[in-house]
Amino acid sequence: MAKKFTYMGKSMEELKKMSLDEFTKVLDARARRSIKRGMLQKKSKLFEKINKYAKELEAGKNPKPIKVHRKDIIVIPSMVGLTFGVHTGKEFKNVLIIPQMLGHYLGEFVLTRKRVQHSAPGVGATRSSMFVPIK
């Protein structure tokens, strides 16, 4: 039998019924402070778009991913089940929001930096490379 998901002792159904103020009280201090400081115009537009896409998802339509440049958005219960295209600086990476992501930032799920891969030193980089023949 699968374990039922709970967040801070609340089931997913209870979380979806909560208002944003009630959900804020359940979050940890950093996320709570971020939400209490208010939303800028860009964040409020995003939440309007999220509500629109959530209604489409409930109606049975399969909406396209919501393209987002902001990685400082906190995942709230109304986002669960939606797909976001989060911009990495080069491209959009699709992120499917699952209940375990509640309270985290969108940027945590998209890597924006590549792993450094060093190769051989270039000509003139060291004293010893001075005597390496150029290919």
C-alpha positions in Angstrom: 0.0 0.0 0.0 1.4 3.4 -1.0 2.1 5.9 1.7 -0.2 8.9 1.6 1.6 12.2 1.1 1.4 14.8 3.9 3.1 18.2 4.3 3.5 19.4 7.8 0.8 17.0 8.9 -1.7 18.2 6.3 -3.0 16.0 3.4 -2.9 17.3 -0.2 -6.7 17.8 -0.2 -6.5 20.0 2.9 -3.6 22.0 1.4 -5.5 22.7 -1.8 -8.5 24.0 0.2 -6.3 26.4 2.2 -5.9 30.1 1.2 -2.5 31.5 0.6 -2.4 33.1 4.1 -3.2 29.8 5.8 -0.7 27.9 3.7 1.9 30.5 4.6 1.6 29.6 8.3 2.5 26.0 7.5 5.7 27.0 5.6 9.2 27.3 7.1 10.5 30.8 8.1 12.3 31.7 4.9 9.4 30.9 2.5 6.9 32.5 4.9 8.9 35.8 5.0 9.2 35.7 1.2 5.5 35.5 0.7 4.6 38.0 3.5 6.8 40.6 1.9 4.3 40.8 -0.9 4.2 40.1 -4.6 5.5 42.2 -7.3 3.4 42.7 -10.5 5.3 40.0 -12.3 4.6 37.5 -9.6 0.9 38.3 -9.4 0.6 37.9 -13.2 2.3 34.5 -12.9 -0.2 33.4 -10.2 -3.1 34.5 -12.5 -1.7 32.4 -15.3 -1.2 29.5 -12.9 -4.9 29.6 -11.8 -6.0 29.7 -15.5 -3.8 26.7 -16.4 -5.0 24.8 -13.3 -8.6 25.2 -14.4 -7.7 23.9 -17.9 -6.0 20.9 -16.3 -9.1 20.1 -14.2 -11.3 20.5 -17.3 -9.2 17.7 -19.0 -7.2 19.8 -21.3 -3.4 19.3 -21.4 -2.0 22.8 -21.3 1.5 23.7 -22.6 4.2 24.3 -20.0 4.1 27.7 -18.3 7.3 29.5 -19.3 8.9 31.3 -16.4 12.1 33.3 -16.0 11.7 33.7 -12.3 13.3 31.0 -10.2 12.4 32.6 -6.8 8.8 31.5 -6.9 7.8 29.3 -4.0 5.8 26.1 -5.0 2.3 26.3 -3.6 -0.5 23.7 -3.7 -2.3 25.2 -6.7 0.8 24.5 -8.8 0.8 20.8 -8.1 0.3 18.8 -11.4 1.3 21.7 -13.6 4.4 21.8 -15.8 6.7 24.8 -15.8 9.3 25.7 -18.4 12.0 27.4 -16.2 14.6 29.4 -18.0 18.2 28.4 -17.2 19.8 31.4 -18.9 20.1 29.5 -22.2 17.0 27.4 -22.6 13.7 26.4 -20.9 13.8 23.2 -18.8 10.5 21.5 -18.1 9.7 20.8 -14.5 6.6 18.8 -13.5 5.5 20.0 -10.0 4.8 17.1 -7.6 3.6 17.4 -4.0 7.0 16.7 -2.5 8.2 20.1 -4.0 5.8 22.2 -1.8 7.6 25.0 -0.1 10.7 24.9 -2.3 11.8 27.4 -4.9 11.4 26.6 -8.6 15.1 27.4 -9.1 16.1 24.4 -6.9 14.9 22.0 -9.6 16.7 23.5 -12.6 20.5 23.6 -12.8 21.8 26.8 -14.3 25.5 26.0 -14.3 27.3 23.3 -16.2 29.9 21.1 -14.7 33.4 22.4 -15.4 35.4 20.0 -17.7 39.0 20.9 -17.9 41.2 19.7 -20.7 45.0 19.9 -21.3 46.7 23.2 -20.7 47.0 25.5 -23.6 50.3 26.6 -25.2 52.1 29.0 -23.0 50.0 28.2 -19.9 52.9 26.8 -18.0 56.7 26.8 -18.4 56.7 23.1 -19.5 54.2 23.6 -22.2 56.7 25.9 -23.9 58.5 22.8 -25.3 55.4 20.9 -26.4 55.2 20.8 -30.2 52.2 22.5 -31.7 50.0 20.1 -33.6 
